[in-house]
Amino acid sequence: MANFGVYILESIKNNRYYVGSTDNVFRRIKEHNAGRVPSTKNTRPWIIKVFIECTDLGDARSSEYRLKKYKRKDILKKVIQDKTFPWNH
């Protein structure tokens, strides 16, 4: 069964965040930590901070894109704390 959603990872190496979307969060984290994702391979290892479920992959992708447009660490920290998107407050 697919588990669609948006996730936020934190790099242990440099404390930066990465926002992504997937249909299988456990597989995706393994890919990040194995170095199979070009944008995150140099800042491994990664830990998951939050996973927010979405209705389908399209919803997850659009929510990921919308969240990335904020480009502010304080907003990502709020999302991690509240476990919801800023537009759902």
Buried (B, 14 or more C-beta within 10 A) or exposed (E): EEBBBBBBBBBEEEEEBBBBBBBBBEEBBEBBBEEEBEEBEEBBEBEBBBBBEBEEBEBBBEBBEEBBEBEEEEEBEBBBEEEEBBEEE
